[in-house]
Structure formats: structure tokens, C-alpha cells
Amino acid sequence: MVVPLSHHQDAPAPAVVKEFHSYLWWIMLWILLLIAALQVEAGDAFGMFFTAAMAGVIYYLVSENCANMSMYCLLVFGLIAGFQSLFGLLTLFSVLGGRSSTTTAVRSKDDSTVTYETRIQIHPFFDSKQGTKYNMQSLVLLVLPIAMLLCTVLAYWSFKAYPHGLFSEFDEEAEPMYSAPPPGNYGGGQGNLGGPGLLRPQGPVPESAPRLFEGQGRRLGGD
């Protein structure tokens, strides 16, 4: 199915977006770059690339006085940031009570049996005993969903600042398929549709019109 998009999707950014929202977008850009640097310290290379890519999209939107910003770009960016925020918040709520670490070691071994021992340790969300990398990971888990949520709200705010909607209906669907003609004349004359000349023939009407395929029947080869 093809969703019709309004021609207003390519409209320039409103004045309020250029004069006020753009400053908030630049702040979000630097926040995401800072989070990407924290992800490098936390050893999350994939997360760093994703966060840096989101920061690059913001730079594309707000550069040159928001020349590249459009309703469609704001919609897609807001959806991506919203889903990322949702998944990040779910992960954050699951580890706020403490992060667990699992270690497995061989306890005993003989000719036919090997016994493994698995230890599960629960550490506080922030623990100075676990080193810098552990605490950096906890910090990223905390700030990244919040930053993505702010990106979602800002994208929605800028999207709603446009005076027109993104989606539009076809003009043909908005109009009725059939409309009755206006009362009065149509094609000259007075009275109903077509005038008196079309509905009532002029001159005398014959009493009986000739009918085709009538007469006496005859058999082939007969007299």
C-alpha cells in the first residue's frame, strides 16, 4: 500500500524551529557525542557507532539554518529514537536493583565425570570496587535512554511546529463520485434535464409506429 504524502513535507522549517528549536537540537548533538565517548570507555563499540550516527543525523537536520530539516526526516528520526529509548528503559529497569556477573569454573574432574561450578554475583548498579569500565557501563545504561527520550520529544515538538500535516488524502477521494446536476436548464430550453425538445418530441406523434418482424409465416417449399 502506498501512503500519500503531502507536498508540504518539503516545506522549509518554520521560524520557531530555526530561531528556538535549533539551539535545543545543537545541545542534543553534543549530548549524544558525549555519550558516544562514554561508550568507548565502556567498551561498547556497536553502541558508540549507533549513537554517533544519531548525532550525525541531528547535524544534518540543523546545519545551514535547518535547511535539510523536513517533516519526513523528523518522523523517522523520532520513531528510531523512541524505540531505542523504550528498549533502553526496559534494560535499565531490569538492572537498577543490581547487576549480576556469572563465572563458571571446573570444580572436579575424573575419568568419567567433570563437575562445573557456576557462581552468580550481584553487584550494585554503581560499585567503586568494580573499576572504571563497570561504572561507565552503568552510566551509559542510565543516560542513553533518557537522551533518546529527549530526542523523541524534541522531534515531535519540531514536527508539530509545521503548520501543515505530513499525510494528505487524494483530492479525487475527497470529492463525491456522482453529483446531481443543478435544477433548471441543461442544454437550452426550460423545464427538466435536456429541455422540452429532448423529452417531448415536436410535432404530431403517430398513433402506431411500424413494428418489425411481423406478418404471415411461410414454409420453405410450400405454395
TORPA-4810 file (N, C-alpha, C, O; in nm, 3 decimals):
<nodes>
NODE_1_0.084_-0.118_0.000_0.000_0.000_0.000_0.088_0.124_0.000_0.186_0.130_0.075_M
NODE_2_0.056_0.219_-0.080_0.130_0.344_-0.090_0.058_0.448_-0.007_-0.060_0.475_-0.030_V
NODE_3_0.129_0.508_0.090_0.070_0.611_0.173_0.093_0.745_0.107_0.208_0.782_0.083_V
NODE_4_-0.014_0.821_0.076_0.004_0.951_0.011_0.065_1.051_0.106_0.019_1.066_0.220_P
NODE_5_0.168_1.121_0.063_0.233_1.223_0.142_0.199_1.359_0.086_0.188_1.378_-0.035_L
NODE_6_0.184_1.452_0.175_0.151_1.588_0.133_0.273_1.655_0.071_0.387_1.621_0.103_S
NODE_7_0.248_1.748_-0.016_0.358_1.824_-0.076_0.423_1.916_0.026_0.528_1.974_-0.002_H
NODE_8_0.361_1.930_0.147_0.419_2.015_0.250_0.535_1.948_0.320_0.601_2.011_0.403_H
NODE_9_0.563_1.820_0.289_0.675_1.752_0.354_0.808_1.818_0.321_0.902_1.809_0.400_Q
NODE_10_0.819_1.884_0.206_0.942_1.951_0.166_0.941_2.100_0.199_1.027_2.174_0.153_D
NODE_11_0.843_2.144_0.278_0.835_2.284_0.315_0.951_2.320_0.407_0.997_2.236_0.484_A
NODE_12_1.000_2.442_0.400_1.111_2.482_0.489_1.068_2.481_0.635_0.949_2.489_0.666_P
NODE_13_1.165_2.470_0.723_1.136_2.466_0.866_1.073_2.598_0.910_1.114_2.704_0.864_A
NODE_14_0.976_2.593_0.999_0.915_2.717_1.048_1.015_2.805_1.121_1.123_2.760_1.160_P
NODE_15_0.978_2.930_1.139_1.068_3.025_1.203_1.099_2.986_1.347_1.211_3.005_1.393_A
NODE_16_1.000_2.931_1.419_1.024_2.895_1.559_1.125_2.782_1.569_1.200_2.774_1.666_V
NODE_17_1.128_2.693_1.469_1.227_2.585_1.470_1.367_2.640_1.445_1.463_2.599_1.510_V
NODE_18_1.378_2.734_1.352_1.508_2.791_1.320_1.561_2.879_1.433_1.681_2.880_1.461_K
NODE_19_1.472_2.954_1.496_1.516_3.054_1.594_1.524_3.000_1.737_1.598_3.055_1.819_E
NODE_20_1.450_2.893_1.768_1.449_2.843_1.906_1.482_2.695_1.916_1.570_2.656_1.993_F
NODE_21_1.411_2.610_1.838_1.435_2.466_1.847_1.575_2.427_1.806_1.630_2.330_1.858_H
NODE_22_1.635_2.503_1.715_1.768_2.466_1.665_1.872_2.466_1.777_1.964_2.384_1.775_S
NODE_23_1.858_2.556_1.873_1.954_2.558_1.985_1.942_2.430_2.068_2.042_2.376_2.114_Y
NODE_24_1.819_2.383_2.087_1.800_2.258_2.160_1.855_2.139_2.082_1.908_2.045_2.141_L
NODE_25_1.842_2.144_1.950_1.897_2.037_1.868_2.050_2.035_1.878_2.109_1.927_1.884_W
NODE_26_2.114_2.150_1.880_2.259_2.153_1.894_2.302_2.099_2.031_2.405_2.031_2.041_W
NODE_27_2.224_2.128_2.135_2.256_2.074_2.268_2.246_1.921_2.267_2.332_1.853_2.323_I
NODE_28_2.142_1.868_2.203_2.127_1.723_2.194_2.241_1.661_2.114_2.285_1.550_2.144_M
NODE_29_2.288_1.731_2.013_2.401_1.680_1.935_2.524_1.659_2.023_2.588_1.555_2.016_L
NODE_30_2.556_1.758_2.106_2.674_1.746_2.193_2.651_1.643_2.303_2.746_1.577_2.345_W
NODE_31_2.529_1.628_2.350_2.500_1.526_2.450_2.523_1.386_2.393_2.582_1.301_2.459_I
NODE_32_2.478_1.364_2.269_2.499_1.233_2.207_2.646_1.206_2.181_2.692_1.093_2.196_L
NODE_33_2.719_1.308_2.141_2.864_1.288_2.122_2.933_1.254_2.253_3.024_1.173_2.256_L
NODE_34_2.889_1.316_2.362_2.946_1.284_2.493_2.913_1.140_2.533_2.998_1.069_2.587_L
NODE_35_2.790_1.097_2.505_2.753_0.958_2.537_2.833_0.861_2.451_2.873_0.755_2.499_I
NODE_36_2.858_0.895_2.326_2.940_0.809_2.240_3.081_0.794_2.298_3.138_0.685_2.292_A
NODE_37_3.137_0.903_2.353_3.269_0.894_2.416_3.265_0.805_2.539_3.360_0.731_2.566_A
NODE_38_3.154_0.811_2.616_3.140_0.723_2.732_3.130_0.577_2.690_3.181_0.487_2.758_L
NODE_39_3.064_0.553_2.578_3.053_0.415_2.529_3.187_0.360_2.485_3.211_0.239_2.496_Q
NODE_40_3.275_0.444_2.438_3.411_0.398_2.405_3.481_0.353_2.531_3.547_0.249_2.532_V
NODE_41_3.469_0.431_2.639_3.531_0.392_2.766_3.467_0.266_2.824_3.533_0.189_2.893_E
NODE_42_3.337_0.246_2.794_3.268_0.129_2.847_3.290_0.004_2.762_3.247_-0.104_2.800_A
NODE_43_3.357_0.019_2.648_3.383_-0.096_2.561_3.268_-0.136_2.473_3.262_-0.250_2.427_G
NODE_44_3.174_-0.045_2.449_3.056_-0.074_2.366_3.077_-0.008_2.230_3.031_0.104_2.206_D
NODE_45_3.147_-0.079_2.140_3.178_-0.021_2.010_3.053_-0.006_1.924_3.034_0.097_1.859_A
NODE_46_2.967_-0.109_1.923_2.846_-0.102_1.841_2.755_0.011_1.888_2.700_0.085_1.806_F
NODE_47_2.738_0.024_2.018_2.655_0.132_2.070_2.713_0.269_2.038_2.639_0.364_2.014_G
NODE_48_2.846_0.279_2.038_2.910_0.405_2.005_2.880_0.445_1.861_2.852_0.562_1.835_M
NODE_49_2.886_0.350_1.768_2.858_0.381_1.628_2.713_0.424_1.609_2.685_0.516_1.533_F
NODE_50_2.621_0.359_1.679_2.480_0.396_1.667_2.457_0.537_1.722_2.389_0.617_1.658_F
NODE_51_2.512_0.566_1.838_2.493_0.699_1.898_2.557_0.807_1.811_2.499_0.915_1.794_T
NODE_52_2.675_0.780_1.757_2.740_0.877_1.669_2.659_0.897_1.541_2.654_1.008_1.489_A
NODE_53_2.596_0.791_1.491_2.512_0.805_1.371_2.390_0.893_1.400_2.352_0.974_1.316_A
NODE_54_2.329_0.877_1.518_2.216_0.963_1.554_2.261_1.109_1.567_2.188_1.200_1.529_M
NODE_55_2.380_1.130_1.621_2.433_1.266_1.628_2.458_1.322_1.488_2.436_1.441_1.464_A
NODE_56_2.505_1.237_1.397_2.524_1.283_1.259_2.394_1.322_1.192_2.390_1.417_1.113_G
NODE_57_2.287_1.250_1.222_2.156_1.285_1.165_2.111_1.422_1.217_2.058_1.503_1.142_V
NODE_58_2.133_1.447_1.346_2.096_1.578_1.401_2.176_1.688_1.334_2.121_1.794_1.302_I
NODE_59_2.305_1.665_1.313_2.385_1.766_1.244_2.332_1.792_1.104_2.329_1.907_1.058_Y
NODE_60_2.291_1.687_1.035_2.234_1.704_0.901_2.106_1.786_0.905_2.081_1.866_0.815_Y
NODE_61_2.025_1.766_1.007_1.896_1.836_1.015_1.913_1.985_1.045_1.843_2.068_0.986_L
NODE_62_2.004_2.019_1.133_2.011_2.158_1.180_2.120_2.239_1.111_2.127_2.360_1.132_V
NODE_63_2.204_2.176_1.030_2.308_2.253_0.963_2.248_2.347_0.860_2.140_2.322_0.807_S
NODE_64_2.318_2.456_0.834_2.275_2.558_0.738_2.136_2.612_0.771_2.050_2.626_0.684_E
NODE_65_2.117_2.641_0.900_1.992_2.700_0.947_1.872_2.611_0.917_1.769_2.657_0.868_N
NODE_66_1.888_2.483_0.946_1.780_2.383_0.930_1.735_2.370_0.786_1.617_2.345_0.759_C
NODE_67_1.828_2.386_0.691_1.791_2.377_0.550_1.750_2.237_0.510_1.669_2.220_0.418_A
NODE_68_1.804_2.135_0.576_1.773_1.997_0.540_1.663_1.935_0.624_1.629_1.818_0.605_N
NODE_69_1.606_2.009_0.715_1.503_1.954_0.802_1.371_1.945_0.727_1.331_2.038_0.657_M
NODE_70_1.304_1.832_0.742_1.173_1.812_0.681_1.088_1.731_0.778_1.138_1.670_0.872_S
NODE_71_0.959_1.731_0.753_0.867_1.658_0.839_0.894_1.507_0.833_0.885_1.437_0.934_M
NODE_72_0.926_1.460_0.715_0.952_1.317_0.700_1.076_1.275_0.779_1.074_1.172_0.846_Y
NODE_73_1.183_1.353_0.772_1.305_1.321_0.846_1.279_1.325_0.997_1.329_1.241_1.071_C
NODE_74_1.201_1.422_1.042_1.168_1.430_1.184_1.087_1.309_1.229_1.106_1.258_1.339_L
NODE_75_0.997_1.264_1.144_0.914_1.148_1.178_1.001_1.023_1.193_0.989_0.951_1.292_L
NODE_76_1.087_0.997_1.096_1.172_0.877_1.101_1.269_0.885_1.218_1.288_0.786_1.290_V
NODE_77_1.331_0.999_1.238_1.426_1.015_1.348_1.356_0.996_1.482_1.409_0.930_1.571_F
NODE_78_1.236_1.053_1.498_1.163_1.039_1.622_1.124_0.895_1.652_1.128_0.852_1.767_G
NODE_79_1.085_0.820_1.548_1.049_0.679_1.568_1.170_0.596_1.611_1.160_0.514_1.702_L
NODE_80_1.283_0.618_1.545_1.404_0.542_1.582_1.446_0.574_1.724_1.477_0.484_1.802_I
NODE_81_1.448_0.703_1.759_1.486_0.741_1.894_1.386_0.690_1.997_1.426_0.652_2.107_A
NODE_82_1.258_0.688_1.963_1.157_0.639_2.056_1.172_0.492_2.085_1.164_0.451_2.201_G
NODE_83_1.193_0.410_1.982_1.213_0.267_2.004_1.341_0.240_2.083_1.344_0.153_2.170_F
NODE_84_1.446_0.314_2.052_1.572_0.297_2.125_1.554_0.334_2.273_1.609_0.269_2.361_Q
NODE_85_1.477_0.439_2.297_1.451_0.479_2.435_1.370_0.373_2.508_1.397_0.344_2.625_S
NODE_86_1.270_0.314_2.441_1.188_0.211_2.503_1.271_0.089_2.543_1.261_0.042_2.656_L
NODE_87_1.352_0.039_2.451_1.435_-0.078_2.481_1.539_-0.045_2.590_1.568_-0.128_2.676_F
NODE_88_1.594_0.076_2.584_1.691_0.114_2.686_1.630_0.125_2.824_1.693_0.087_2.923_G
NODE_89_1.509_0.178_2.833_1.443_0.189_2.963_1.408_0.051_3.020_1.420_0.029_3.140_L
NODE_90_1.366_-0.041_2.934_1.339_-0.177_2.980_1.465_-0.242_3.038_1.460_-0.309_3.141_L
NODE_91_1.577_-0.223_2.968_1.703_-0.277_3.019_1.744_-0.211_3.149_1.793_-0.277_3.240_T
NODE_92_1.725_-0.079_3.158_1.763_-0.006_3.279_1.682_-0.053_3.399_1.738_-0.074_3.506_L
NODE_93_1.552_-0.069_3.383_1.468_-0.111_3.495_1.504_-0.253_3.542_1.485_-0.286_3.659_F
NODE_94_1.555_-0.335_3.451_1.589_-0.471_3.489_1.719_-0.481_3.569_1.743_-0.583_3.635_S
NODE_95_1.803_-0.378_3.564_1.933_-0.384_3.633_1.947_-0.277_3.741_2.053_-0.267_3.803_V
NODE_96_1.843_-0.198_3.766_1.855_-0.094_3.869_1.878_-0.155_4.007_1.947_-0.096_4.090_L
NODE_97_1.820_-0.271_4.032_1.841_-0.336_4.162_1.977_-0.398_4.179_2.010_-0.442_4.289_G
NODE_98_2.056_-0.402_4.075_2.189_-0.461_4.082_2.221_-0.537_3.956_2.134_-0.598_3.894_G
NODE_99_2.346_-0.534_3.918_2.393_-0.604_3.800_2.461_-0.734_3.843_2.536_-0.739_3.940_R
NODE_100_2.432_-0.839_3.766_2.484_-0.971_3.801_2.598_-1.009_3.706_2.600_-0.971_3.589_S
NODE_101_2.691_-1.083_3.760_2.802_-1.137_3.681_2.811_-1.286_3.709_2.793_-1.330_3.822_S
NODE_102_2.839_-1.363_3.606_2.842_-1.508_3.616_2.981_-1.560_3.579_3.038_-1.519_3.478_T
NODE_103_3.034_-1.649_3.661_3.162_-1.714_3.633_3.145_-1.864_3.646_3.078_-1.913_3.737_T
NODE_104_3.204_-1.937_3.556_3.197_-2.083_3.555_3.338_-2.141_3.556_3.425_-2.099_3.479_T
NODE_105_3.361_-2.237_3.644_3.493_-2.299_3.655_3.476_-2.448_3.679_3.371_-2.493_3.725_A
NODE_106_3.580_-2.525_3.646_3.580_-2.669_3.668_3.613_-2.696_3.814_3.718_-2.656_3.864_V
NODE_107_3.521_-2.763_3.881_3.541_-2.791_4.024_3.617_-2.921_4.046_3.709_-2.928_4.127_R
NODE_108_3.578_-3.023_3.974_3.646_-3.152_3.987_3.639_-3.226_3.856_3.550_-3.202_3.773_S
NODE_109_3.733_-3.316_3.838_3.740_-3.390_3.713_3.802_-3.526_3.738_3.906_-3.539_3.803_K
NODE_110_3.735_-3.629_3.686_3.792_-3.763_3.693_3.780_-3.829_3.556_3.758_-3.760_3.457_D
NODE_111_3.794_-3.960_3.551_3.795_-4.029_3.423_3.661_-4.020_3.350_3.660_-4.018_3.227_D
NODE_112_3.550_-4.015_3.419_3.419_-4.016_3.354_3.331_-3.898_3.389_3.223_-3.883_3.331_S
NODE_113_3.371_-3.814_3.481_3.285_-3.706_3.529_3.364_-3.576_3.537_3.478_-3.572_3.584_T
NODE_114_3.298_-3.471_3.489_3.354_-3.336_3.503_3.249_-3.251_3.574_3.135_-3.242_3.528_V
NODE_115_3.286_-3.190_3.682_3.193_-3.107_3.761_3.229_-2.960_3.743_3.343_-2.919_3.765_T
NODE_116_3.127_-2.883_3.702_3.146_-2.739_3.684_3.076_-2.665_3.798_2.973_-2.710_3.850_Y
NODE_117_3.133_-2.554_3.834_3.075_-2.468_3.938_3.048_-2.330_3.878_3.138_-2.266_3.825_E
NODE_118_2.922_-2.285_3.887_2.882_-2.154_3.834_2.846_-2.063_3.950_2.764_-2.097_4.035_T
NODE_119_2.908_-1.948_3.952_2.883_-1.851_4.057_2.818_-1.726_3.997_2.863_-1.672_3.896_R
NODE_120_2.712_-1.684_4.061_2.641_-1.563_4.019_2.654_-1.460_4.130_2.610_-1.482_4.242_I
NODE_121_2.715_-1.349_4.098_2.735_-1.241_4.195_2.653_-1.120_4.155_2.648_-1.082_4.038_Q
NODE_122_2.589_-1.060_4.254_2.508_-0.939_4.233_2.587_-0.821_4.288_2.626_-0.818_4.404_I
NODE_123_2.608_-0.722_4.201_2.680_-0.601_4.240_2.584_-0.482_4.233_2.490_-0.484_4.153_H
NODE_124_2.606_-0.379_4.312_2.524_-0.258_4.300_2.537_-0.198_4.161_2.632_-0.225_4.088_P
NODE_125_2.438_-0.114_4.125_2.439_-0.055_3.992_2.565_0.028_3.971_2.627_0.021_3.864_F
NODE_126_2.604_0.104_4.070_2.733_0.173_4.070_2.815_0.114_4.185_2.772_0.115_4.300_F
NODE_127_2.932_0.064_4.152_3.017_-0.001_4.251_3.161_0.040_4.225_3.219_0.008_4.121_D
NODE_128_3.220_0.112_4.323_3.357_0.159_4.305_3.458_0.044_4.305_3.570_0.061_4.257_S
NODE_129_3.420_-0.072_4.358_3.511_-0.185_4.364_3.526_-0.256_4.228_3.618_-0.335_4.210_K
NODE_130_3.435_-0.228_4.134_3.436_-0.299_4.006_3.517_-0.228_3.898_3.530_-0.280_3.787_Q
NODE_131_3.569_-0.113_3.927_3.655_-0.046_3.831_3.581_0.055_3.744_3.459_0.069_3.752_G
NODE_132_3.658_0.124_3.662_3.603_0.232_3.580_3.512_0.181_3.470_3.408_0.240_3.444_T
NODE_133_3.549_0.071_3.405_3.469_0.021_3.293_3.329_-0.020_3.339_3.231_0.007_3.270_K
NODE_134_3.321_-0.084_3.454_3.190_-0.126_3.505_3.101_-0.005_3.531_2.984_-0.005_3.493_Y
NODE_135_3.155_0.097_3.593_3.075_0.215_3.625_3.042_0.296_3.501_2.936_0.360_3.495_N
NODE_136_3.129_0.295_3.402_3.097_0.361_3.276_2.980_0.291_3.206_2.893_0.357_3.150_M
NODE_137_2.979_0.159_3.210_2.867_0.085_3.152_2.736_0.119_3.222_2.633_0.136_3.157_Q
NODE_138_2.740_0.130_3.354_2.620_0.167_3.429_2.575_0.309_3.395_2.456_0.336_3.384_S
NODE_139_2.671_0.399_3.379_2.636_0.536_3.344_2.571_0.544_3.207_2.475_0.618_3.188_L
NODE_140_2.623_0.469_3.112_2.565_0.467_2.978_2.424_0.408_2.981_2.334_0.459_2.915_V
NODE_141_2.406_0.300_3.058_2.273_0.242_3.071_2.172_0.342_3.128_2.052_0.333_3.100_L
NODE_142_2.220_0.435_3.207_2.131_0.534_3.270_2.100_0.652_3.178_1.984_0.692_3.166_L
NODE_143_2.203_0.707_3.114_2.183_0.833_3.043_2.136_0.814_2.899_2.069_0.902_2.844_V
NODE_144_2.170_0.701_2.836_2.133_0.684_2.695_1.982_0.679_2.674_1.933_0.747_2.584_L
NODE_145_1.903_0.602_2.751_1.757_0.603_2.728_1.696_0.740_2.753_1.601_0.779_2.685_P
NODE_146_1.750_0.815_2.851_1.696_0.948_2.878_1.725_1.041_2.760_1.639_1.119_2.720_I
NODE_147_1.847_1.033_2.706_1.881_1.117_2.591_1.795_1.084_2.471_1.750_1.174_2.400_A
NODE_148_1.771_0.955_2.445_1.686_0.916_2.333_1.541_0.961_2.353_1.473_0.997_2.258_M
NODE_149_1.496_0.958_2.476_1.361_1.007_2.505_1.351_1.158_2.479_1.251_1.205_2.425_L
NODE_150_1.454_1.233_2.516_1.456_1.376_2.487_1.459_1.401_2.336_1.396_1.495_2.288_L
NODE_151_1.532_1.320_2.262_1.534_1.333_2.116_1.395_1.308_2.058_1.353_1.376_1.965_C
NODE_152_1.326_1.210_2.112_1.190_1.181_2.064_1.097_1.298_2.089_1.020_1.337_2.001_T
NODE_153_1.102_1.354_2.210_1.016_1.468_2.243_1.050_1.589_2.157_0.960_1.658_2.110_V
NODE_154_1.178_1.615_2.135_1.219_1.729_2.054_1.178_1.712_1.909_1.135_1.808_1.844_L
NODE_155_1.189_1.590_1.856_1.146_1.564_1.719_0.995_1.585_1.705_0.949_1.642_1.607_A
NODE_156_0.919_1.538_1.802_0.773_1.559_1.799_0.739_1.707_1.809_0.648_1.754_1.741_Y
NODE_157_0.810_1.779_1.893_0.785_1.923_1.911_0.812_1.999_1.781_0.731_2.082_1.740_W
NODE_158_0.923_1.970_1.717_0.954_2.037_1.590_0.858_1.993_1.480_0.821_2.073_1.394_S
NODE_159_0.817_1.866_1.482_0.722_1.816_1.383_0.588_1.890_1.394_0.528_1.926_1.293_F
NODE_160_0.542_1.912_1.517_0.414_1.980_1.536_0.422_2.129_1.508_0.319_2.195_1.496_K
NODE_161_0.543_2.183_1.498_0.557_2.326_1.470_0.523_2.360_1.326_0.497_2.476_1.294_A
NODE_162_0.523_2.261_1.237_0.487_2.286_1.097_0.338_2.315_1.088_0.259_2.250_1.155_Y
NODE_163_0.299_2.412_1.007_0.156_2.448_1.000_0.070_2.347_0.928_-0.052_2.351_0.942_P
NODE_164_0.129_2.257_0.852_0.052_2.160_0.775_0.092_2.019_0.816_0.200_1.997_0.870_H
NODE_165_0.002_1.923_0.791_0.028_1.785_0.823_0.111_1.717_0.716_0.121_1.764_0.603_G
NODE_166_0.171_1.604_0.754_0.254_1.529_0.660_0.170_1.445_0.566_0.199_1.439_0.446_L
NODE_167_0.066_1.378_0.616_-0.016_1.290_0.535_-0.138_1.366_0.484_-0.195_1.449_0.555_F
NODE_168_-0.177_1.337_0.360_-0.290_1.403_0.297_-0.368_1.302_0.217_-0.314_1.199_0.176_S
NODE_169_-0.494_1.331_0.196_-0.580_1.245_0.117_-0.580_1.289_-0.028_-0.551_1.405_-0.058_E
NODE_170_-0.611_1.196_-0.115_-0.623_1.230_-0.256_-0.745_1.319_-0.276_-0.848_1.301_-0.212_F
NODE_171_-0.732_1.417_-0.365_-0.845_1.506_-0.393_-0.960_1.429_-0.456_-1.076_1.462_-0.434_D
NODE_172_-0.928_1.327_-0.536_-1.034_1.252_-0.600_-1.119_1.176_-0.499_-1.239_1.159_-0.518_E
NODE_173_-1.056_1.130_-0.391_-1.130_1.058_-0.290_-1.214_1.151_-0.205_-1.316_1.111_-0.148_E
NODE_174_-1.171_1.276_-0.195_-1.248_1.371_-0.116_-1.374_1.416_-0.188_-1.469_1.456_-0.121_A
NODE_175_-1.378_1.411_-0.320_-1.494_1.454_-0.395_-1.589_1.338_-0.416_-1.545_1.224_-0.428_E
NODE_176_-1.722_1.364_-0.422_-1.818_1.256_-0.448_-1.803_1.205_-0.590_-1.768_1.280_-0.681_P
NODE_177_-1.831_1.075_-0.609_-1.820_1.015_-0.741_-1.930_1.063_-0.833_-1.910_1.065_-0.955_M
NODE_178_-2.048_1.100_-0.781_-2.158_1.145_-0.865_-2.231_1.256_-0.792_-2.257_1.246_-0.673_Y
NODE_179_-2.262_1.357_-0.863_-2.340_1.467_-0.806_-2.451_1.501_-0.905_-2.429_1.507_-1.026_S
NODE_180_-2.569_1.524_-0.852_-2.684_1.555_-0.936_-2.667_1.691_-1.001_-2.613_1.781_-0.937_A
NODE_181_-2.711_1.709_-1.125_-2.700_1.839_-1.190_-2.791_1.939_-1.124_-2.892_1.901_-1.065_P
NODE_182_-2.758_2.066_-1.131_-2.842_2.167_-1.068_-2.977_2.175_-1.138_-2.988_2.150_-1.258_P
NODE_183_-3.081_2.209_-1.061_-3.214_2.220_-1.123_-3.218_2.335_-1.222_-3.146_2.434_-1.210_P
NODE_184_-3.302_2.319_-1.318_-3.315_2.426_-1.419_-3.276_2.376_-1.555_-3.297_2.259_-1.589_G
NODE_185_-3.219_2.464_-1.634_-3.186_2.434_-1.773_-3.060_2.351_-1.784_-2.970_2.362_-1.701_N
NODE_186_-3.054_2.270_-1.884_-2.933_2.196_-1.921_-2.939_2.174_-2.071_-3.018_2.092_-2.119_Y
NODE_187_-2.860_2.245_-2.144_-2.860_2.231_-2.289_-2.966_2.315_-2.357_-3.000_2.290_-2.473_G
NODE_188_-3.020_2.416_-2.287_-3.119_2.503_-2.350_-3.260_2.462_-2.317_-3.287_2.347_-2.283_G
NODE_189_-3.349_2.556_-2.328_-3.489_2.527_-2.303_-3.523_2.542_-2.157_-3.435_2.571_-2.076_G
NODE_190_-3.649_2.523_-2.124_-3.696_2.535_-1.988_-3.745_2.400_-1.942_-3.779_2.312_-2.021_Q
NODE_191_-3.748_2.388_-1.812_-3.803_2.266_-1.757_-3.695_2.173_-1.709_-3.594_2.216_-1.653_G
NODE_192_-3.715_2.043_-1.731_-3.628_1.942_-1.676_-3.503_1.925_-1.761_-3.479_2.001_-1.854_N
NODE_193_-3.423_1.822_-1.725_-3.297_1.793_-1.791_-3.317_1.774_-1.942_-3.401_1.695_-1.985_L
NODE_194_-3.237_1.846_-2.019_-3.243_1.831_-2.164_-3.344_1.922_-2.231_-3.345_1.930_-2.354_G
NODE_195_-3.429_1.989_-2.156_-3.525_2.079_-2.218_-3.641_2.003_-2.278_-3.636_1.880_-2.287_G
NODE_196_-3.742_2.072_-2.319_-3.860_2.005_-2.375_-3.832_1.937_-2.506_-3.902_1.842_-2.541_P
NODE_197_-3.732_1.983_-2.581_-3.705_1.924_-2.712_-3.651_1.783_-2.702_-3.665_1.705_-2.796_G
NODE_198_-3.587_1.748_-2.586_-3.529_1.615_-2.574_-3.626_1.517_-2.512_-3.624_1.398_-2.547_L
NODE_199_-3.710_1.563_-2.422_-3.803_1.472_-2.356_-3.934_1.458_-2.429_-3.994_1.351_-2.425_L
NODE_200_-3.981_1.564_-2.497_-4.109_1.558_-2.569_-4.082_1.588_-2.715_-4.041_1.700_-2.747_R
NODE_201_-4.103_1.496_-2.804_-4.077_1.522_-2.948_-4.173_1.626_-3.002_-4.289_1.633_-2.961_P
NODE_202_-4.122_1.709_-3.095_-4.203_1.812_-3.158_-4.290_1.753_-3.267_-4.251_1.654_-3.331_Q
NODE_203_-4.407_1.812_-3.290_-4.496_1.770_-3.398_-4.586_1.656_-3.355_-4.578_1.607_-3.243_G
NODE_204_-4.674_1.615_-3.446_-4.769_1.507_-3.413_-4.699_1.375_-3.395_-4.600_1.345_-3.462_P
NODE_205_-4.751_1.297_-3.305_-4.696_1.164_-3.275_-4.782_1.061_-3.345_-4.903_1.061_-3.320_V
NODE_206_-4.731_0.974_-3.429_-4.813_0.873_-3.498_-4.878_0.782_-3.397_-4.825_0.752_-3.290_P
NODE_207_-5.001_0.738_-3.437_-5.077_0.654_-3.346_-5.007_0.520_-3.324_-5.004_0.470_-3.212_E
NODE_208_-4.954_0.465_-3.427_-4.885_0.337_-3.412_-4.761_0.336_-3.500_-4.769_0.362_-3.620_S
NODE_209_-4.653_0.308_-3.442_-4.527_0.302_-3.517_-4.514_0.165_-3.582_-4.563_0.066_-3.528_A
NODE_210_-4.449_0.158_-3.696_-4.433_0.027_-3.762_-4.353_-0.067_-3.675_-4.253_-0.031_-3.613_P
NODE_211_-4.403_-0.195_-3.673_-4.337_-0.297_-3.593_-4.269_-0.397_-3.686_-4.328_-0.445_-3.782_R
NODE_212_-4.146_-0.427_-3.656_-4.066_-0.516_-3.741_-4.097_-0.661_-3.711_-4.151_-0.695_-3.605_L
NODE_213_-4.061_-0.748_-3.807_-4.071_-0.893_-3.794_-4.215_-0.937_-3.766_-4.240_-1.019_-3.679_F
NODE_214_-4.309_-0.880_-3.843_-4.450_-0.920_-3.833_-4.500_-0.962_-3.970_-4.438_-0.931_-4.071_E
NODE_215_-4.616_-1.035_-3.975_-4.677_-1.083_-4.099_-4.705_-1.232_-4.093_-4.688_-1.295_-3.989_G
NODE_216_-4.746_-1.286_-4.205_-4.777_-1.428_-4.209_-4.651_-1.510_-4.230_-4.559_-1.472_-4.302_Q
NODE_217_-4.651_-1.624_-4.163_-4.537_-1.712_-4.178_-4.550_-1.803_-4.299_-4.662_-1.840_-4.333_G
NODE_218_-4.444_-1.840_-4.365_-4.443_-1.929_-4.482_-4.339_-2.040_-4.458_-4.234_-2.019_-4.395_R
NODE_219_-4.375_-2.160_-4.512_-4.286_-2.274_-4.501_-4.207_-2.291_-4.629_-4.263_-2.278_-4.738_R
NODE_220_-4.081_-2.319_-4.619_-3.999_-2.335_-4.737_-4.046_-2.454_-4.821_-4.072_-2.562_-4.769_L
NODE_221_-4.057_-2.431_-4.953_-4.103_-2.536_-5.044_-4.252_-2.546_-5.057_-4.303_-2.626_-5.135_G
NODE_222_-4.323_-2.463_-4.980_-4.468_-2.464_-4.989_-4.520_-2.376_-5.096_-4.442_-2.307_-5.161_G
NODE_223_-4.656_-2.375_-5.118_-4.718_-2.291_-5.220_-4.711_-2.146_-5.181_-4.758_-2.059_-5.254_D
</nodes>
